[in-house]
């Protein structure tokens, strides 16, 4: 091994390369964050290969998964003294445990977010459907209220028309009754006068012993229709011959009969008037009863419409309240979705990438642990292996004798 190393180092190409690359003195303040593209750990040496290989594995997987915690553990492995890996192995086990818990937590969080999104979508659709129905029902109730209100206003107008009709009937009936009473009084006053005159005339004839015989009547206007018969011209003056008081009894009888017929006629006129008044009153009362019944029906209809309007108003208010509650619930759902969206969208979007990174971390940890757990310190027999195989004795000063171009002796 040493001879091979000397052969490599003393070759002409190596001498020229070292002369150009190696500068006098030692480089200091180097930052391990930068990757030179070369793994310079002594992984080839049997006595220290396990920890360095563990470091290399952790470093590679930290770089691949962009894991700061794996990189930190790699540095911890590199700085750990040979043979003292218990703490590092324990740290690896803790990290494996943490990664498994993180994986379960990511799965739970992703599944919870998906479930919450499904719940929000289902609830939102249900609330939107309810709000749509609320709006339709409110519109329907508003139209019903408008219709019933118009019907109520028309009913109120009809009640007013019935009231006006009843007032007109009463006014006409009152006027007709007043006319009847006035005509009746006139007829009664006329009868009273005629009866007084007739009684006076009858008393006169009775006092003067003028017999009138049976007074005829009951034929209205019969005497008025009879005209006296004249033997001579009606324009000729009568003779001035006077007769006795009994000569005029026929004329007296005619006058009394005429007066009696007029009295009877006036009395019949009163009776006919009373009959007409009675019929008019009955007709008035019949019309008034019909009008009152119609008014009662209209009032009942008005009350029913008012109750229907009030009920529809209550239903509308209740539906508006339901709509408001549904809109508030929908708003709450949207706010809740907005509150979980950043975290949920992130975990759902990054889930696969995080899972792959954890797999890489787990592989690195598993590989590093295998190297560390399987490490055994080199035995004395192993160190003397070359001598047993006939190799030349190791010359500690051999490397110092190598001359590099550009370096002083």
C-alpha positions as CSV (number, residue, x, y, z in Angstrom):
1,X,0.0,0.0,0.0
2,X,2.8,2.4,0.9
3,X,4.8,1.6,-2.1
4,X,1.7,2.2,-4.3
5,X,1.1,5.5,-2.6
6,X,4.8,6.5,-3.2
7,X,4.5,5.5,-6.9
8,X,1.4,7.7,-7.3
9,X,2.9,10.7,-5.5
10,X,6.4,10.6,-7.3
11,X,5.1,10.2,-10.8
12,X,6.1,13.1,-13.2
13,X,2.5,14.2,-13.8
14,X,1.9,14.3,-10.0
15,X,5.0,16.4,-9.4
16,X,3.9,19.0,-12.0
17,X,0.3,19.0,-10.7
18,X,1.4,19.5,-7.1
19,X,3.8,22.2,-8.2
20,X,0.9,24.2,-9.7
21,X,-1.8,23.5,-7.0
22,X,-0.1,23.3,-3.7
23,X,0.8,26.6,-2.2
24,X,3.2,27.2,0.7
25,X,1.6,27.3,4.2
26,X,-1.8,26.0,5.4
27,X,-5.2,27.1,4.3
28,X,-7.3,28.5,7.2
29,X,-10.9,29.7,7.8
30,X,-12.4,27.2,5.4
31,X,-16.2,27.1,5.4
32,X,-17.6,23.5,5.4
33,X,-20.9,24.7,3.8
34,X,-19.3,24.6,0.4
35,X,-19.0,21.4,-1.5
36,X,-15.7,21.0,-3.4
37,X,-17.0,18.1,-5.4
38,X,-14.5,15.7,-3.8
39,X,-15.0,13.3,-0.9
40,X,-11.7,13.6,1.0
41,X,-12.6,11.4,4.0
42,X,-10.3,8.4,4.5
43,X,-13.0,5.9,3.7
44,X,-10.5,3.5,2.3
45,X,-8.7,2.9,5.6
46,X,-10.1,-0.2,7.4
47,X,-9.7,1.1,11.0
48,X,-11.7,4.4,10.4
49,X,-13.9,3.5,7.4
50,X,-17.2,2.9,9.4
51,X,-17.7,6.4,10.9
52,X,-16.5,8.1,7.8
53,X,-18.8,6.1,5.6
54,X,-21.6,6.9,8.0
55,X,-20.8,10.6,7.7
56,X,-20.6,10.3,3.9
57,X,-24.0,8.6,3.7
58,X,-25.6,11.1,6.0
59,X,-24.1,14.0,4.1
60,X,-25.2,12.6,0.7
61,X,-28.8,12.0,1.9
62,X,-28.9,15.4,3.6
63,X,-27.9,17.1,0.4
64,X,-30.4,15.0,-1.7
65,X,-33.3,15.7,0.8
66,X,-32.3,19.2,1.7
67,X,-32.4,18.1,5.3
68,X,-30.7,20.4,7.8
69,X,-31.2,18.0,10.7
70,X,-29.5,15.2,8.7
71,X,-26.6,17.5,7.9
72,X,-26.3,18.4,11.5
73,X,-26.3,14.8,12.5
74,X,-23.6,14.1,9.8
75,X,-21.4,16.8,11.4
76,X,-22.0,15.2,14.8
77,X,-20.9,11.8,13.4
78,X,-17.8,13.3,11.9
79,X,-16.8,15.0,15.1
80,X,-17.5,11.9,17.2
81,X,-14.5,10.1,18.5
82,X,-13.8,6.6,17.2
83,X,-15.5,4.0,19.4
84,X,-17.9,6.4,21.0
85,X,-20.9,6.0,18.8
86,X,-23.6,5.2,21.4
87,X,-24.9,8.7,21.6
88,X,-24.9,9.1,17.8
89,X,-26.7,5.8,17.3
90,X,-29.3,7.0,20.0
91,X,-29.6,10.3,18.1
92,X,-30.2,8.3,14.9
93,X,-32.9,6.2,16.6
94,X,-34.6,9.3,17.9
95,X,-34.5,10.9,14.5
96,X,-36.0,7.8,12.9
97,X,-38.7,7.8,15.5
98,X,-39.3,11.5,14.8
99,X,-39.5,10.9,11.1
100,X,-42.0,8.1,11.6
101,X,-44.1,10.3,13.8
102,X,-43.8,13.2,11.3
103,X,-44.9,10.9,8.5
104,X,-48.0,9.8,10.5
105,X,-48.7,13.4,11.4
106,X,-48.4,14.4,7.7
107,X,-50.8,11.6,6.8
108,X,-53.2,12.6,9.5
109,X,-53.0,16.3,8.6
110,X,-53.5,15.6,4.9
111,X,-56.4,13.3,5.5
112,X,-58.0,15.8,7.9
113,X,-57.6,18.6,5.4
114,X,-59.1,16.5,2.6
115,X,-62.0,15.5,4.9
116,X,-62.5,19.1,6.0
117,X,-62.5,20.3,2.4
118,X,-65.1,17.7,1.6
119,X,-67.2,18.7,4.6
120,X,-67.0,22.4,3.7
121,X,-67.9,21.6,0.0
122,X,-70.9,19.5,1.1
123,X,-72.1,21.9,3.7
124,X,-71.6,24.9,1.3
125,X,-73.6,23.2,-1.4
126,X,-76.4,22.3,1.1
127,X,-76.4,25.9,2.4
128,X,-76.4,27.4,-1.1
129,X,-79.4,25.1,-2.0
130,X,-81.2,26.2,1.1
131,X,-80.5,29.9,0.4
132,X,-81.8,29.4,-3.1
133,X,-85.0,27.9,-1.7
134,X,-85.2,30.7,0.9
135,X,-85.1,33.3,-1.9
136,X,-87.7,31.5,-4.0
137,X,-90.1,31.0,-1.0
138,X,-89.6,34.7,0.1
139,X,-90.5,35.8,-3.4
140,X,-93.5,33.5,-3.5
141,X,-94.7,34.8,-0.1
142,X,-94.1,38.4,-1.2
143,X,-96.3,37.8,-4.3
144,X,-99.0,36.2,-2.2
145,X,-98.9,39.1,0.2
146,X,-99.2,41.5,-2.7
147,X,-102.2,39.6,-4.1
148,X,-104.0,39.3,-0.7
149,X,-103.3,43.0,-0.1
150,X,-104.9,43.9,-3.4
151,X,-107.8,41.7,-2.6
152,X,-108.2,43.3,0.8
153,X,-108.1,46.8,-0.8
154,X,-110.8,45.8,-3.3
155,X,-112.9,44.3,-0.5
156,X,-112.6,47.6,1.5
157,X,-113.8,49.5,-1.6
158,X,-116.7,47.1,-1.9
159,X,-117.6,47.6,1.7
160,X,-117.5,51.4,1.1
161,X,-119.8,50.9,-1.9
162,X,-122.2,48.8,0.1
163,X,-122.2,51.5,2.8
164,X,-122.9,54.2,0.2
165,X,-125.7,52.1,-1.3
166,X,-127.3,51.6,2.2
167,X,-127.0,55.3,2.8
168,X,-128.7,56.0,-0.5
169,X,-131.5,53.5,0.2
170,X,-132.1,55.1,3.6
171,X,-132.1,58.6,2.1
172,X,-134.5,57.6,-0.6
173,X,-136.7,55.7,1.9
174,X,-136.7,58.6,4.3
175,X,-137.7,61.0,1.5
176,X,-140.5,58.7,0.3
177,X,-141.7,58.3,3.9
178,X,-141.7,62.1,4.4
179,X,-143.7,62.5,1.2
180,X,-146.1,59.8,2.3
181,X,-146.6,61.4,5.7
182,X,-147.1,64.9,4.2
183,X,-149.7,63.6,1.6
184,X,-151.4,61.6,4.3
185,X,-151.7,64.7,6.5
186,X,-153.0,66.7,3.7
187,X,-155.6,64.1,2.9
188,X,-156.5,63.8,6.6
189,X,-156.8,67.6,6.9
190,X,-159.0,67.7,3.8
191,X,-161.2,64.9,5.2
192,X,-161.5,66.8,8.5
193,X,-162.6,70.0,6.7
194,X,-165.0,68.2,4.4
195,X,-166.5,66.2,7.3
196,X,-166.9,69.4,9.3
197,X,-168.6,71.1,6.3
198,X,-170.8,68.1,5.7
199,X,-171.8,67.9,9.4
200,X,-172.7,71.6,9.4
201,X,-174.8,71.2,6.2
202,X,-176.5,68.2,7.6
203,X,-177.2,70.0,10.8
204,X,-178.7,72.9,8.9
205,X,-181.1,70.7,7.0
206,X,-181.9,68.8,10.1
207,X,-182.7,72.0,12.0
208,X,-184.8,73.3,9.2
209,X,-186.7,70.1,8.8
210,X,-185.4,69.5,5.3
211,X,-185.5,65.8,4.5
212,X,-182.5,64.6,2.4
213,X,-183.4,60.9,2.1
214,X,-180.6,58.4,1.8
215,X,-177.2,59.9,1.0
216,X,-175.4,58.1,-1.8
217,X,-171.6,57.7,-1.9
218,X,-168.9,55.2,-2.5
219,X,-168.7,56.1,-6.2
220,X,-165.7,58.4,-6.4
221,X,-166.5,61.5,-8.4
222,X,-169.9,60.2,-9.5
223,X,-171.7,63.5,-8.6
224,X,-168.9,65.5,-10.1
225,X,-169.4,63.8,-13.4
226,X,-173.2,64.7,-13.5
227,X,-174.0,68.1,-15.0
228,X,-177.5,69.8,-14.5
229,X,-179.8,69.6,-17.5
230,X,-181.1,73.0,-18.8
231,X,-184.4,73.4,-20.6
232,X,-183.2,76.7,-22.0
233,X,-179.8,78.1,-22.9
234,X,-177.3,78.0,-20.1
235,X,-176.7,81.7,-20.7
236,X,-180.3,82.6,-20.1
237,X,-180.9,84.2,-16.7
238,X,-183.1,82.2,-14.4
239,X,-186.6,83.3,-13.4
240,X,-186.9,85.1,-10.1
241,X,-189.6,82.9,-8.7
242,X,-188.8,81.7,-5.1
243,X,-190.0,78.4,-3.8
244,X,-190.4,77.1,-0.3
245,X,-187.5,75.6,1.8
246,X,-188.4,72.0,0.9
247,X,-188.0,72.7,-2.7
248,X,-184.2,72.3,-2.4
249,X,-183.9,69.0,-0.5
250,X,-182.8,67.2,-3.7
251,X,-180.0,69.6,-4.2
252,X,-179.0,69.4,-0.5
253,X,-178.9,65.6,-0.8
254,X,-176.6,65.9,-3.9
255,X,-174.1,68.2,-2.1
256,X,-173.9,66.0,0.9
257,X,-173.4,62.9,-1.3
258,X,-170.6,64.7,-3.3
259,X,-168.9,65.6,-0.1
260,X,-169.2,62.1,1.2
261,X,-167.7,60.7,-2.0
262,X,-164.8,63.1,-1.8
263,X,-164.2,62.1,1.8
264,X,-164.3,58.5,1.0
265,X,-162.0,59.0,-2.0
266,X,-159.5,60.9,0.2
267,X,-159.7,58.1,2.8
268,X,-159.1,55.5,0.1
269,X,-156.2,57.5,-1.1
270,X,-154.7,57.4,2.4
271,X,-155.2,53.7,2.5
272,X,-153.5,53.2,-0.9
273,X,-150.7,55.4,0.3
274,X,-150.3,53.4,3.4
275,X,-150.2,50.2,1.4
276,X,-147.6,51.6,-1.0
277,X,-145.7,52.9,2.0
278,X,-145.8,49.5,3.6
279,X,-144.6,47.8,0.4
280,X,-141.9,50.4,0.0
281,X,-140.8,49.9,3.6
282,X,-140.7,46.1,3.2
283,X,-138.7,46.4,-0.1
284,X,-136.3,48.8,1.7
285,X,-135.9,46.5,4.6
286,X,-135.3,43.6,2.2
287,X,-132.7,45.5,0.3
288,X,-131.1,46.7,3.6
289,X,-131.0,43.1,4.9
290,X,-129.3,42.0,1.7
291,X,-126.9,44.9,1.9
292,X,-126.1,44.2,5.5
293,X,-125.5,40.5,4.8
294,X,-123.3,41.4,1.9
295,X,-121.4,43.9,4.2
296,X,-121.0,41.2,6.8
297,X,-119.6,38.8,4.2
298,X,-117.2,41.4,2.9
299,X,-116.1,42.3,6.4
300,X,-115.5,38.6,7.1
301,X,-113.6,38.4,3.9
302,X,-111.5,41.4,4.8
303,X,-110.7,39.9,8.2
304,X,-109.8,36.6,6.6
305,X,-107.5,38.4,4.1
306,X,-105.9,40.3,7.0
307,X,-105.3,37.1,8.9
308,X,-103.9,35.5,5.7
309,X,-101.6,38.5,5.1
310,X,-100.4,38.5,8.7
311,X,-99.7,34.7,8.5
312,X,-97.8,35.2,5.2
313,X,-95.9,38.1,6.8
314,X,-94.9,35.8,9.7
315,X,-93.9,33.1,7.2
316,X,-91.9,35.6,5.2
317,X,-90.1,37.0,8.3
318,X,-89.3,33.5,9.4
319,X,-88.0,32.6,6.0
320,X,-85.9,35.8,5.9
321,X,-84.4,34.8,9.3
322,X,-83.7,31.3,8.0
323,X,-82.0,32.8,4.9
324,X,-79.9,35.1,7.1
325,X,-78.9,32.2,9.3
326,X,-78.0,30.1,6.2
327,X,-76.0,33.0,4.7
328,X,-74.2,33.5,8.0
329,X,-73.4,29.8,8.2
330,X,-72.2,29.8,4.6
331,X,-70.0,32.9,5.4
332,X,-68.6,31.0,8.4
333,X,-67.8,28.0,6.2
334,X,-66.0,30.2,3.7
335,X,-64.1,32.0,6.5
336,X,-63.1,28.6,8.1
337,X,-62.0,27.4,4.7
338,X,-59.9,30.5,4.2
339,X,-58.4,30.0,7.7
340,X,-57.2,26.4,7.0
341,X,-56.4,26.9,3.3
342,X,-52.8,28.0,3.6
343,X,-51.8,25.1,5.9
344,X,-54.0,22.5,4.1
345,X,-53.0,23.5,0.6
346,X,-49.3,23.4,1.7
347,X,-49.5,19.9,3.3
348,X,-51.6,18.5,0.4
349,X,-49.2,20.0,-2.2
350,X,-46.0,19.2,-0.3
351,X,-47.1,15.8,1.0
352,X,-45.4,13.6,-1.7
353,X,-42.2,15.7,-1.7
354,X,-42.0,15.6,2.1
355,X,-42.7,11.8,2.1
356,X,-39.9,11.3,-0.5
357,X,-37.5,13.4,1.5
358,X,-38.3,11.4,4.6
359,X,-37.6,8.2,2.8
360,X,-34.3,9.6,1.7
361,X,-33.6,10.7,5.3
362,X,-34.6,7.3,6.6
363,X,-32.4,5.5,4.1
364,X,-29.5,7.7,5.1
365,X,-30.1,7.1,8.8
366,X,-30.4,3.4,8.2
367,X,-27.2,3.3,6.2
368,X,-25.3,5.3,8.7
369,X,-26.5,3.2,11.6
370,X,-25.4,0.0,9.8
371,X,-21.9,1.4,9.5
372,X,-21.7,2.5,13.1
373,X,-23.3,-0.5,14.6
374,X,-21.1,-2.9,12.6
375,X,-17.9,-1.0,13.4
376,X,-15.1,-3.0,15.2
377,X,-11.8,-1.5,16.3
378,X,-8.8,-2.9,14.3
379,X,-6.9,-5.8,16.1
380,X,-3.1,-6.0,16.4
381,X,-3.1,-9.0,14.1
382,X,-4.8,-7.0,11.4
383,X,-2.2,-4.2,11.6
384,X,0.6,-6.7,11.1
385,X,-1.1,-8.3,8.1
386,X,1.3,-6.9,5.5
387,X,4.3,-8.2,7.3
388,X,2.9,-11.7,7.5
389,X,2.3,-11.6,3.7
390,X,6.0,-10.8,3.1
391,X,5.8,-7.1,2.6
392,X,8.7,-4.8,3.3
393,X,8.9,-3.2,6.7
394,X,7.0,0.2,6.8
395,X,9.3,3.2,6.5
396,X,7.9,6.1,8.4
397,X,10.4,8.5,6.8
398,X,9.7,7.4,3.2
399,X,7.0,10.1,2.6
400,X,9.3,12.8,3.9
401,X,11.9,11.9,1.3
402,X,9.5,12.5,-1.6
403,X,10.4,15.6,-3.5
404,X,7.5,17.8,-4.9
405,X,8.1,20.3,-7.7
406,X,7.9,23.9,-6.4
407,X,8.7,22.9,-2.8
408,X,12.0,23.5,-1.0
409,X,14.1,20.7,0.4
